[in-house]
């Protein structure tokens, strides 16, 4: 068992390095894409302003651009809020299902005579850990 420990640590560290390298590459790619997207957006707004200035006064042109910009930002915020609500609902359903399954498994394990000492030991360890973490938080 002790011979496997260095191999497991090496595998975990190489996986972590690959994960960090992949995340860094993705972040740089998204930043470049966002830069080009912002440039295209600014060019589109400038083209809209030039086109509207040919037929309208400057005040009406900037009001139209402002209303369009506010509408798009409110749409983006509404989409983000909707996705967050959906994910929160999904997460609460998943966590309630997982906790129900854990309670069922615990009750089945507790009903077996051979698991009762193990369950008591786990409950005692949890109590000691939770009491220790509460006392550490009070000291901070």
Sine and cosine of phi, psi and omega as CSV:
sin_phi,cos_phi,sin_psi,cos_psi,sin_omega,cos_omega
0.00,0.00,-0.67,0.74,-0.01,-1.00
-0.93,0.37,-0.41,0.91,0.04,-1.00
-0.95,0.33,-0.45,0.89,-0.01,-1.00
-0.98,0.19,-0.37,0.93,-0.08,-1.00
-0.87,0.50,-0.74,0.67,0.04,-1.00
-0.89,0.45,-0.57,0.82,0.02,-1.00
-0.92,0.38,-0.65,0.76,0.04,-1.00
-0.91,0.42,-0.66,0.75,0.02,-1.00
-0.90,0.43,-0.64,0.77,0.03,-1.00
-0.91,0.42,-0.69,0.72,0.01,-1.00
-0.90,0.44,-0.66,0.75,0.00,-1.00
-0.91,0.41,-0.65,0.76,-0.02,-1.00
-0.94,0.35,-0.62,0.79,0.03,-1.00
-0.93,0.37,-0.61,0.79,0.07,-1.00
-0.89,0.45,-0.64,0.77,0.02,-1.00
-0.91,0.41,-0.66,0.76,0.04,-1.00
-0.89,0.45,-0.68,0.73,0.03,-1.00
-0.90,0.43,-0.62,0.78,0.03,-1.00
-0.89,0.46,-0.72,0.69,0.00,-1.00
-0.91,0.41,-0.67,0.74,0.01,-1.00
-0.88,0.47,-0.68,0.73,0.00,-1.00
-0.91,0.41,-0.68,0.74,0.02,-1.00
-0.91,0.42,-0.64,0.77,0.01,-1.00
-0.90,0.43,-0.68,0.73,0.03,-1.00
-0.89,0.46,-0.69,0.73,0.02,-1.00
-0.89,0.45,-0.64,0.76,0.01,-1.00
-0.89,0.46,-0.70,0.72,0.02,-1.00
-0.90,0.44,-0.67,0.74,0.02,-1.00
-0.89,0.46,-0.68,0.74,0.02,-1.00
-0.92,0.40,-0.58,0.81,0.04,-1.00
-0.91,0.41,-0.67,0.74,0.03,-1.00
-0.90,0.43,-0.69,0.72,0.02,-1.00
-0.89,0.45,-0.64,0.77,0.03,-1.00
-0.91,0.41,-0.62,0.79,0.04,-1.00
-0.88,0.47,-0.73,0.68,0.03,-1.00
-0.93,0.38,-0.58,0.81,0.06,-1.00
-0.90,0.43,-0.66,0.75,0.04,-1.00
-0.91,0.41,-0.63,0.78,0.04,-1.00
-0.89,0.46,-0.68,0.73,0.03,-1.00
-0.91,0.42,-0.64,0.77,0.03,-1.00
-0.89,0.45,-0.71,0.70,0.01,-1.00
-0.90,0.44,-0.63,0.78,0.04,-1.00
-0.91,0.41,-0.63,0.78,0.04,-1.00
-0.91,0.42,-0.66,0.75,0.03,-1.00
-0.90,0.43,-0.68,0.73,0.02,-1.00
-0.89,0.46,-0.66,0.75,0.03,-1.00
-0.91,0.41,-0.63,0.78,0.05,-1.00
-0.90,0.45,-0.67,0.75,0.01,-1.00
-0.89,0.45,-0.71,0.70,0.00,-1.00
-0.89,0.46,-0.67,0.74,-0.02,-1.00
-0.92,0.40,-0.67,0.74,0.00,-1.00
-0.95,0.33,-0.50,0.87,0.00,-1.00
-0.91,0.41,-0.42,0.91,0.00,-1.00
-0.93,0.36,-0.47,0.88,-0.08,-1.00
-0.91,-0.42,-0.28,0.96,-0.08,-1.00
-0.79,-0.61,0.17,-0.99,0.08,-1.00
-0.97,0.24,0.32,-0.95,0.00,-1.00
-0.86,0.51,-0.60,0.80,0.00,-1.00
-0.89,0.46,-0.74,0.67,0.01,-1.00
-0.90,0.44,-0.63,0.77,0.00,-1.00
-0.87,0.49,-0.75,0.66,-0.04,-1.00
-0.94,0.33,-0.51,0.86,0.10,-1.00
-0.91,0.42,-0.67,0.74,0.03,-1.00
-0.89,0.46,-0.70,0.71,0.01,-1.00
-0.89,0.45,-0.66,0.75,0.01,-1.00
-0.91,0.42,-0.69,0.73,0.01,-1.00
-0.90,0.43,-0.66,0.76,0.03,-1.00
-0.90,0.44,-0.68,0.74,-0.01,-1.00
-0.90,0.43,-0.69,0.72,0.02,-1.00
-0.91,0.42,-0.65,0.76,0.02,-1.00
-0.89,0.46,-0.68,0.74,0.01,-1.00
-0.92,0.39,-0.62,0.79,0.01,-1.00
-0.93,0.36,-0.63,0.77,0.06,-1.00
-0.91,0.41,-0.59,0.81,0.07,-1.00
-0.90,0.44,-0.69,0.72,0.02,-1.00
-0.89,0.45,-0.67,0.74,0.02,-1.00
-0.90,0.43,-0.65,0.76,0.02,-1.00
-0.90,0.44,-0.64,0.77,0.03,-1.00
-0.91,0.42,-0.69,0.72,0.00,-1.00
-0.90,0.43,-0.69,0.72,0.03,-1.00
-0.89,0.45,-0.64,0.77,0.04,-1.00
-0.90,0.43,-0.69,0.73,0.03,-1.00
-0.90,0.43,-0.65,0.76,0.03,-1.00
-0.90,0.44,-0.66,0.75,0.02,-1.00
-0.90,0.44,-0.70,0.71,0.01,-1.00
-0.88,0.47,-0.70,0.71,-0.01,-1.00
-0.92,0.38,-0.62,0.79,0.03,-1.00
-0.90,0.43,-0.67,0.74,0.03,-1.00
-0.90,0.44,-0.68,0.73,0.01,-1.00
-0.91,0.42,-0.66,0.75,-0.01,-1.00
-0.92,0.40,-0.63,0.77,0.00,-1.00
-0.93,0.37,-0.61,0.80,0.06,-1.00
-0.91,0.41,-0.66,0.75,-0.01,-1.00
-0.92,0.39,-0.69,0.73,-0.02,-1.00
-0.93,0.38,-0.59,0.81,0.03,-1.00
-0.93,0.37,-0.60,0.80,0.06,-1.00
-0.91,0.41,-0.67,0.74,0.00,-1.00
-0.91,0.41,-0.65,0.76,0.00,-1.00
-0.93,0.36,-0.58,0.82,0.07,-1.00
-0.90,0.43,-0.68,0.73,0.03,-1.00
-0.91,0.42,-0.63,0.78,0.01,-1.00
-0.92,0.40,-0.66,0.75,0.04,-1.00
-0.91,0.42,-0.64,0.77,0.03,-1.00
-0.90,0.43,-0.71,0.71,0.01,-1.00
-0.90,0.44,-0.63,0.78,0.02,-1.00
-0.91,0.41,-0.64,0.77,0.00,-1.00
-0.93,0.37,-0.61,0.79,0.03,-1.00
-0.92,0.39,-0.65,0.76,0.01,-1.00
-0.93,0.36,-0.60,0.80,-0.01,-1.00
-0.94,0.34,-0.47,0.88,0.00,-1.00
-0.96,0.29,-0.39,0.92,0.05,-1.00
-0.99,0.17,0.70,-0.72,-0.07,-1.00
-0.93,0.36,-0.51,0.86,-0.05,-1.00
-0.97,0.26,-0.41,0.91,-0.03,-1.00
-1.00,-0.02,-0.18,0.98,-0.05,-1.00
-0.86,0.51,-0.73,0.69,0.05,-1.00
-0.89,0.46,-0.60,0.80,0.02,-1.00
-0.91,0.42,-0.69,0.72,0.01,-1.00
-0.90,0.43,-0.64,0.77,0.04,-1.00
-0.90,0.44,-0.64,0.77,0.02,-1.00
-0.91,0.41,-0.67,0.74,0.04,-1.00
-0.90,0.43,-0.66,0.75,0.02,-1.00
-0.90,0.45,-0.66,0.75,0.04,-1.00
-0.90,0.43,-0.64,0.77,0.02,-1.00
-0.91,0.41,-0.66,0.75,0.03,-1.00
-0.90,0.43,-0.68,0.74,0.02,-1.00
-0.88,0.48,-0.69,0.72,0.01,-1.00
-0.90,0.43,-0.66,0.75,-0.01,-1.00
-0.92,0.40,-0.70,0.71,-0.03,-1.00
-0.93,0.38,-0.59,0.81,0.04,-1.00
-0.92,0.38,-0.63,0.78,0.01,-1.00
-0.92,0.39,-0.66,0.75,0.00,-1.00
-0.95,0.33,-0.53,0.85,0.06,-1.00
-0.92,0.38,-0.64,0.77,0.00,-1.00
-0.94,0.35,-0.54,0.84,0.07,-1.00
-0.92,0.39,-0.63,0.78,0.02,-1.00
-0.92,0.38,-0.58,0.82,0.01,-1.00
-0.93,0.36,-0.52,0.86,-0.01,-1.00
-0.96,0.27,-0.38,0.93,0.01,-1.00
-0.97,0.24,0.00,0.00,0.00,0.00
